[in-house]
Amino acid sequence: MSAGDNIGGGVAGQAIVFPPECEQAVRALWDYLDSALDALKMAVIDDHLARCAPCREHAQFERTLIDRIRGIRREHDDPSALRVRVLAALHDAGLSRQ
């Protein structure tokens, strides 16, 4: 990843483009964060995250998002109420649709 690449600062409505060396790690990130990959794939992503600060920051953001959603989910048995809370959290984070 080069210093000029901006993977975390996309404009609302625009897809974030990852450099080729980061794409594999980003595509597998949720499975990685759930420890759902085999040991070799986990090690490859561990290595990439250790070397790539932007991807490491992205992984930390995704981990926080996943943990927050899981926490909200545990608090609610009602899917409708959960949806409202998730949408509110996304809105508060500036990630809602206009």
N, C-alpha and C positions, 0 to 999 in steps of 0.2 A: 504494500500500500504506500503510495507516495504522499508527501506532505500536502499536496494540492487537492487530493481527493476528499470529498465531503460526504461521508456515508451517513452521518447522523443529522444533517441539517437540511433535509429535503423540504420543499415547499408543499403545503397542503394540496393534495390532489395530484402530485407528481410522484412517480415511482423513484425510489432511491436506487441508483446504479452502483453496484459493487464491482471493484476490480476483479479480474479473473482469479487472482491468487486468494481472494477473500470469499469468492462465491460458494465454494464447497463448504466452508465453515458456516457461512450464513444460512445456506439451504438446510443444513443438518442441525442448526442451533437448538430448536425445540426438542428434538430427540436427544441431543447432547445434554441439555439441561435436565431432561427427565431420566438420564442415564440409560437410555433405551438403545444405545449403539453398542456394537461389539468393542472389545478392548482396544483393538488396533485403531478403529475410527475415533474412539474417545481420545487416544493418545495423539493422533494427528491433529485433532481440533485443539487439544490442550497445548500442543506445541505452537500452533498458529496463534492462539490467543495470547500466549506468553510473548510472542514477537510482535503482535499487531495491536497497538493501543486502541485504534478506532473500533476494531472488531471486539476487543475486550470490553470497551465501554458499551457497545451495542449488546453484548452478551449480558452485562450487568443490568442494563435497562430491561431486557427481555426476562431475566430472572426475577426482577422486581415486579414486573407486570404479571408474570405467572403466579408468583407468591401472593400478590394482592388479589387476583381473581380467585385463587384457591381459598384465601381467607374469607372473602366475601361469600363464596359458595357455601362454606361451612356454616356461616351465620344464617343462611336462608334455605328453607326447604321449598319455598315458593319460587318457581322459575321466573314468574312475572316480576316479582320484587327484585330478584337477582339482576334481571335485565335492566331494570330502572337504575339500580346502583352502579352497574358496570358502565352504562351510558353516562351517568352523572360523573363517575370517576374519569372517564375519557374526556368529557367536556371540561372538567376541572383541570385536566392535564393539557388542554388545548388541542386535543386530538379528535374532536367531534366534527362531523360534517356540517357545512354551512347550510 
